[in-house]
Amino acid sequence: MKQFTIPSTYRSPLISSIKNSRRDDDKMKKDFTPTLLDLGNVKLYLARHFGFCYGVENAIEIAFKTIDENPGKRIFLLSEMIHNPQVNADLQARGVRFLQDSKGNMVIPFEELTKDDVVIIPAFGTTLKIEERLNAIGISTQKYNTTCPFVEKVWNRGDQIAKKNYSVVVHGKPAHEETRATFSHAAKNTATVVVNDMKEAIALSKYITGEKESSQFYVEFAGRFSDGFDITKHLERIGVINQTTMLASDTQAIADFLKQVMVQRYNLADAAIADRFADTKDTLCYATNDNQSAMYGLLKEDADLAIVVGGYNSSNTSHLVELCEEKLPTYFINAADKIISKNAITHFNLHLHKEETSNYFLPEKFPVKILISSGASCPDAVVESVIEKIAALTNSSRALEELKEKLIVM
């Protein structure tokens, strides 16, 4: 896989050494067992896959290269480059300004832009409407475009099934930048609707079967269907594509469910399923799959707690947290300094959408067993700093340094 040039401050010699060793031993990526860092007083289990993915490193490389190549110019990011506070803060420190927040609300009006300005498109991509707006000003949306290739793959798959007269069902978070972009690209070519979860997929299915009045659809799915969507005909042939950072098993479950609905609704034999339902399995992102599969492998370990590191508005990270929460106490943090002491940790509550502080999160026992993973937009250096903080709190710093000496190839 391509090697990207990104700031060395995002790298971790320790974690790079671990990942390289695991990659050499498991080239086919079939082993999802975690890596154990045995520090005596604490045993840390690192997920087989975590941290920066191809799309994130590609975006970071382009962004910093853009800054270096355009001295003296005003440089804007359409919205957050990726959902990671450290990376976005570093870009802002280099003078980059955000035009929108992560919900699409304007921070700086487009009217303030000129054709001499540089606008970087984030890894999530953007809508066709925004592209047209920027191009009309004279700003190229392709020259500094960091859209993840795997997001573009989803768009291309949507285009392909649209040409075969399927409508598109997008599984994604309606307000997320990537889902808004994917919806825009799909809706250009075919009728499109967004579902957030299985509950909404079930609700949509009742319009396919006729269990719900057609008129209710336009209220229930307001703001999430394309212009001209006709509920009486646009759900007769469908295909499911996804926001790449959703839980892969959820996307697959929704696709399988809607496929079965179509089979029953139209009494389809196996050979005729494609007449009503498009096969779109190939839109599931490799990194999302790898990180989530690694999390399932990690959760097979008997542990006291889990720590997941990443941006609080990171979709792929939040799904890792959700998986952990099903089994054991889980703390979602975005930096090592959130671990205040062995008696206190400040972490993000996904359900209340806010930070909270938990006391006595480290059990009074030795060894403490901790599962650790991070999202696809989290620098390995941040994870290493979390490991160092835990080692310090458990009087294991010396053991960690000795382990580093053994593992890191200088």
Residue pairs with C-beta under 8 A, 6 or more apart in sequence:
1 54
2 54
2 58
4 57
4 58
4 60
4 61
5 61
5 65
6 52
6 57
6 60
6 61
6 64
7 60
7 64
7 90
9 90
9 379
9 381
10 52
10 60
10 86
10 87
10 379
10 380
10 381
11 379
11 380
11 381
12 379
12 380
12 381
12 383
12 384
13 404
13 408
14 384
14 387
14 404
14 407
14 408
15 46
15 51
15 380
15 383
15 384
16 380
17 407
17 408
17 409
18 35
18 46
18 407
19 51
19 380
21 407
22 31
22 35
22 48
25 31
26 48
29 49
29 290
31 48
32 48
32 49
32 293
32 294
32 296
32 297
32 298
33 48
33 297
33 300
34 45
34 46
34 47
34 48
34 294
34 297
34 298
34 301
34 371
35 45
35 46
35 48
36 43
36 44
36 45
36 46
37 43
37 44
37 45
37 46
37 387
37 400
37 403
38 367
39 367
39 391
39 394
39 396
39 399
39 400
39 403
40 366
40 367
40 396
40 399
41 366
41 367
41 368
41 394
41 395
41 396
41 399
42 366
42 367
42 368
42 369
42 370
42 390
42 391
42 394
42 396
43 367
43 368
43 369
43 370
44 370
44 372
44 387
44 390
45 298
45 301
45 303
45 369
45 370
45 371
45 372
46 372
46 373
47 291
47 294
47 295
47 297
47 298
47 371
47 372
47 373
47 374
48 290
48 293
48 294
48 297
48 298
49 287
49 290
49 291
49 293
49 294
50 291
50 294
50 373
50 374
50 375
50 378
50 383
51 374
51 375
51 376
51 378
51 379
51 380
51 383
52 60
52 376
52 377
52 378
52 379
52 380
53 285
53 286
53 287
53 291
53 376
54 148
54 149
54 150
54 286
54 287
55 123
55 148
55 149
55 150
55 151
55 287
55 376
56 82
56 123
56 148
56 376
56 377
58 123
58 146
58 148
58 149
59 81
59 82
59 122
59 123
59 146
59 148
60 81
60 82
60 87
62 120
62 144
62 145
62 146
63 77
63 81
63 91
63 96
63 120
63 146
64 91
64 94
66 75
66 118
66 120
66 144
67 75
67 91
67 94
67 95
67 96
70 118
73 116
73 117
73 118
74 97
74 116
74 117
74 118
75 95
75 96
75 97
75 117
75 118
75 119
75 120
76 96
76 97
76 98
76 99
76 108
76 113
76 117
76 118
76 119
76 120
77 91
77 96
77 97
77 98
77 99
77 119
77 120
77 122
78 98
78 99
78 100
78 119
78 120
78 121
78 122
78 126
78 130
79 98
79 99
79 100
79 101
79 102
79 104
79 122
79 124
79 177
80 88
80 98
80 101
80 102
80 122
80 177
80 313
81 87
81 88
81 91
81 120
81 122
81 123
81 146
82 88
82 122
82 123
82 311
82 314
82 377
83 102
83 310
83 311
83 313
83 314
83 315
83 317
83 375
83 377
84 310
84 311
84 314
84 334
84 375
84 377
84 378
84 379
85 311
85 334
85 335
86 335
86 379
86 382
87 377
87 379
88 98
92 98
96 120
97 107
97 108
98 107
98 108
99 106
99 107
99 108
99 110
99 113
99 119
100 106
100 107
101 107
102 176
102 177
102 313
103 175
104 175
104 177
104 180
110 133
110 134
110 137
113 119
113 134
113 137
113 139
114 137
114 138
115 137
115 138
115 139
117 139
118 139
118 144
119 134
119 139
119 141
119 144
120 144
120 145
120 146
121 141
121 144
121 145
121 146
121 147
122 146
122 147
122 177
123 146
123 147
123 148
123 151
124 147
124 148
124 151
124 176
124 177
124 178
124 181
125 147
125 148
125 151
125 152
125 155
125 177
125 178
125 181
125 182
125 185
126 141
126 147
126 177
126 181
126 184
127 180
127 181
127 183
127 184
127 185
128 184
128 185
128 188
129 184
131 141
134 141
135 141
147 181
148 244
150 244
150 285
150 286
150 287
151 178
151 181
151 182
151 244
153 282
153 283
154 182
154 241
154 242
154 244
154 283
155 181
155 182
155 185
155 186
157 241
157 280
157 282
157 283
158 168
158 182
158 185
158 186
158 189
158 190
158 192
158 239
158 241
159 185
159 186
159 189
161 168
161 190
161 239
161 241
161 278
161 280
162 168
162 186
162 189
162 190
163 189
164 278
165 190
165 237
166 190
166 237
166 238
166 239
166 278
167 190
167 191
167 192
167 193
167 234
167 235
167 236
167 237
167 238
167 239
168 186
168 187
168 190
168 191
168 192
168 193
168 238
168 239
168 240
168 241
169 192
169 193
169 194
169 195
169 201
169 204
169 238
169 239
169 240
169 241
169 254
169 258
170 179
170 182
170 183
170 186
170 192
170 193
170 194
170 195
170 240
170 241
170 242
170 243
171 194
171 195
171 196
171 201
171 240
171 241
171 242
171 243
171 246
171 250
171 251
171 254
171 255
172 178
172 179
172 182
172 183
172 194
172 196
172 242
172 243
172 246
173 179
173 196
173 243
173 246
173 315
174 180
174 194
174 196
174 223
174 224
176 243
176 315
178 243
178 244
178 245
178 315
179 194
179 243
182 241
182 243
183 192
183 194
183 224
183 226
186 192
186 226
186 241
187 226
187 227
190 226
191 225
191 226
191 228
191 229
191 230
191 234
192 225
192 226
192 229
193 204
193 221
193 224
193 225
193 226
193 229
194 221
194 224
194 225
195 201
195 203
195 204
195 224
195 254
197 250
197 254
198 250
198 253
198 254
198 257
200 221
201 254
201 257
201 258
202 257
203 212
203 220
204 221
204 235
204 258
205 257
205 258
205 261
206 212
207 214
207 216
207 217
207 231
207 235
208 235
208 258
208 261
208 262
208 265
209 261
209 264
209 265
214 231
214 232
217 225
217 231
218 225
218 231
236 276
237 275
237 276
237 277
237 278
238 258
238 262
238 276
238 277
238 278
239 277
239 278
239 279
239 280
240 251
240 254
240 255
240 258
240 278
240 280
241 280
241 283
242 251
242 283
242 284
243 315
244 283
244 284
244 285
244 288
245 285
245 288
245 314
245 315
245 316
245 319
245 376
246 288
246 315
246 319
247 292
247 319
247 322
247 323
248 284
248 285
248 288
248 289
248 292
249 292
251 284
252 281
252 284
255 280
255 281
258 277
259 273
259 277
262 268
262 273
262 276
262 277
263 273
263 276
263 277
265 276
266 275
266 276
268 275
268 276
287 316
287 376
288 316
288 376
291 316
291 320
291 373
291 375
291 376
292 319
292 320
292 323
294 373
295 320
295 323
295 324
295 373
296 323
298 306
298 371
298 373
299 323
299 324
299 327
299 328
299 371
301 369
301 371
302 369
303 328
303 369
303 370
303 371
304 328
304 329
304 363
304 365
304 368
304 369
304 370
305 328
305 329
305 330
305 331
305 361
305 362
305 363
305 368
305 370
305 371
306 324
306 327
306 328
306 329
306 330
306 331
306 370
306 371
306 372
306 373
307 330
307 331
307 333
307 370
307 371
307 372
307 386
307 390
308 317
308 320
308 321
308 324
308 330
308 331
308 332
308 333
308 372
308 373
308 374
308 375
309 317
309 333
309 334
309 335
309 372
309 373
309 374
309 375
309 378
309 382
309 383
309 386
310 316
310 317
310 320
310 332
310 334
310 374
310 375
310 377
310 378
311 317
311 334
311 375
311 377
311 378
312 332
312 334
312 348
312 355
314 375
314 376
314 377
314 378
316 375
316 376
316 377
317 332
317 374
317 375
317 376
317 377
317 378
318 332
318 350
320 373
320 375
321 330
321 332
321 350
322 350
324 330
324 371
324 373
325 350
328 371
329 361
331 345
331 347
331 358
331 361
332 347
332 348
332 349
332 350
333 339
333 345
333 346
333 347
333 348
333 386
334 348
334 382
335 382
335 385
336 382
336 385
336 386
336 388
336 389
337 389
338 345
338 346
338 347
339 345
339 386
339 389
339 390
339 393
340 346
340 357
341 393
342 362
342 393
342 394
343 359
343 360
343 361
343 362
344 357
344 358
344 359
344 360
344 361
345 357
345 358
345 361
346 355
346 356
346 357
347 355
347 356
347 357
347 358
348 354
348 355
348 356
349 355
349 356
362 368
362 393
362 394
366 394
368 394
370 390
372 383
372 386
372 387
374 380
374 382
374 383
387 400
388 397
388 400
390 396
391 397
391 399
391 400
